[in-house]
Amino acid sequence: MWTIIKCVLLLSVAVAAHGYVLGPRDVVFHLFTRSNPQVSEPLLPSEGSIATSSFQRTRRTIFTIHNYGEGVGGNFNAFVIRAHLLAEDVNVIAIDWSPAASFYSYALANMPQLGRVIASFIDLLDSRFGYSPDNIRIAGLGLGAHAAGIAARNINGNIPHIVALDPSLVGWTHHPEILSKDDASVVEVIHTSAGAEGYDKPLGDLDFYPNGGTFMAGCGTNSTCSHIYSYVYYAESLTTELENGKKFVGTACDSYENAINLACQGERGVIFGGSAVKRTENPRVSQPLMPNNVNLLSRSNYKSIRRTIVLIHGWMNSATSNFNSVLLRALLAAEDVNVIVVDWSSGSNSLQYREVNANAISSGSAVAQFINWLNQNTGSVLAQYHIIGHGVGGHQAGIVGSLNLPVHGYITGLDPALIGWVNNIYRFRPSDALYSEVIHTNYGVFGYLADLAKVDFYPNGGISMPGCDSNGCDHERGFQYLAESIASGGFRGRECMNYYAAVLRMCNGPRQLQMGGLEPKTGASGVYFLETNAQPPFSQG
Ligand SMILES: *[C@@H]1O[C@H](CO)[C@@H](O)[C@H](O)[C@H]1NC(C)=O
């Protein structure tokens, strides 16, 4: 027995060393839709081929990747394509890599390349057709589950959901390109022949071990049979709602050992599979991160494939203030992002403005160092960040930006503070980010009284906001506007000659620009004015 295993391993090394090259005809993309559920339209990775197909940009897309020893017409696709098309009107693109899949070690050696071919196809959809990877799920079986991870990891952008069906074991334990939970926002894994054909240890955000993960009911000790159940269950999870069936409800386990020993007693509630986009994340309860604490970071849901938003509150505020709760809700609803709330309340809660300002500067430097540490440990880059600060936290956001070079992608200052900042070298500057924006809502009282950023908005003249009867209310309106702009856009501003014109509401410049929003308006500059409503929706369009 041992000699056989040794031979298999040697063989796989030999094939890997030879470096098989996938030819243009070795990977074919087969499109199935509700109008052609049985007969595929083969797509080439070219603009023309996709443009003339029945690929629909308004629908979600499911990519399926079969295992070795199979082709596009195998059992796996027969189950999964049918189930996906029944559950939802989607594009299903079944990837046929059968010429490279003939036997295990040969197929294994082809996975890094297969993943990259799929990644460039997804990039093509994005760059030529404006089809965001956000609409894509990748479901892979066996070796195809690892290829799903490699594909997702290599695209420009972020895949929200990978379904890994009994990912393969042999050759992967020390493989540098093994499926990982960082490959997509949610990596969901089902183990049905764990330790035999399938990978034993958890690999994703969610790892399901039905019946202990190794022997499925009805298969005895036949691992080929158990492996097949991974996609049988998955297909059933997609159609169960239509067929009035039961869902696959998981019970949380403390450990992998408890999962394989059927000894899990945690909460019941997480459901395997299904057609909905899954979010395992923590929108309400935070996970504290500390500088230089790698343990906390690795146990957190932080993912470097997402953009990261850093929120820095203002004077007398804390992590639970309105500034944080309003923006957190809007940001997480709009995009799958990491949101990091900076709690510097022990430095901001003082009536001595000098003390608060000094603390804002040291806190800004601590945040800048934290971001550098985070990037070193996760591979995130400054361009992925959006830093948003309010009041004295607005200047702090700028300080973070000025300390971290080359440069952050996007910084927003919401009515950065006035007192103590006029002659302060640390105050918000246009160069603090590649794109910096300030929204002035209480100009000259709580808020700074001149332009500070590449783009300065003076909604309603920048001093007094409709619907407000106090300076405090005016000062807080900025984050309400920003949250609404993130949720629903709007807030079209008109260019002003300068801030005097903005305050006097005399702006007739030729350029228009939206205030706020999720994406940085890199390259834009100037001063802008707009009017708002007194109540939500604040935007007048
Ligand atoms: C194991 O299961 C597979 C799939 O159900 C089947 O084709 C095969 O014959 C089974 N092998 C044995 C030894 O029973």
The ligand as an ORCA input file, in Angstrom:
! r2SCAN-3c Opt
* xyz 0 1
  C     -18.630      3.618     -4.766
  O     -19.597      4.597     -5.147
  C     -19.570      4.930     -6.511
  C     -20.536      6.073     -6.709
  O     -21.757      5.830     -6.108
  C     -19.883      3.713     -7.343
  O     -19.847      4.043     -8.720
  C     -18.876      2.616     -7.046
  O     -19.214      1.430     -7.727
  C     -18.819      2.349     -5.555
  N     -17.714      1.443     -5.268
  C     -17.888      0.340     -4.558
  C     -16.649     -0.465     -4.322
  O     -18.962      0.015     -4.113
*
